[in-house]
Amino acid sequence: IDTLFNFAIELAFNGFPITETQANRLNHYQNDFKKFNPNNNYLQKNWEKNDTLKQKDLANTLTIIRHKGRAGFYEGEVAENIIKTIKKNGIISLEDLKNYTSIWRTPIEFAFDEYNVISMPPPSSGGVALGQLFMMLSNFEIQNITHNSMEYIHLLSEIEKRVYIDRSIHLGDDDYFSVPIKKLMSKNYNQQLASKINLSKVTTIDTVSK
């Protein structure tokens, strides 16, 4: 477990030089840092490329978890700080955190080209959505499409419309809602969806969903 945590703790404590993009992002969110985390001012400055970003609070949290394991997050100092932070709008209590138990769920698994992709199952929608995207994409000669070309963007947009329609209709927490994973991850089903894509015509959401 030391191997898992030590590098991250060292990096958070000693910091690392940020890129120009990271500096711009940190500057962009200055008002949010002041509003939501006014007592921790290490993010509140005019950032420039190659400035060192140190996150000592994160290093402390990771150190506690390294030493105490599960209890280091769901009980004690870290749990108390979570509840303190969300107390105005939160519905989670210290007892909720202490009594939480993780659940093993069978991962989403699918093949794409020579790769075997393993991803999150519901209640996360990402694994199914990713699987549908790749399964639909496999019906096209993508090796002949230039990256970021008009045809490339059009194809991905059309596929994603269909993925997100299924996401909004079918995906949810399968402890409370029957998610048709077998259907959504079916090669034939996604082939049918892909067959309705016109590479030279844009479809609206209303048209796709009919």
Secondary structure, 3 states (H helix, E strand, C coil): CHHHHHHHHHHHHHCEECCHHHHHHHHHCHHHHHHHCCCCHHHCCCCCCCCEECCHHHHHHHHHHHHHCCHHHHCHHHHHHHHHHHCCCCCCCHHHHHHCCCCCCCCEEEEECCEEEEECCCCCCHHHHHHHHHHHHCCCCHHHCCCCCHHHHHHHHHHHHHHHHHHHHHCCCCCCCCCCHHHHCCHHHHHHHHHCCCCCCCCCHHHHHC
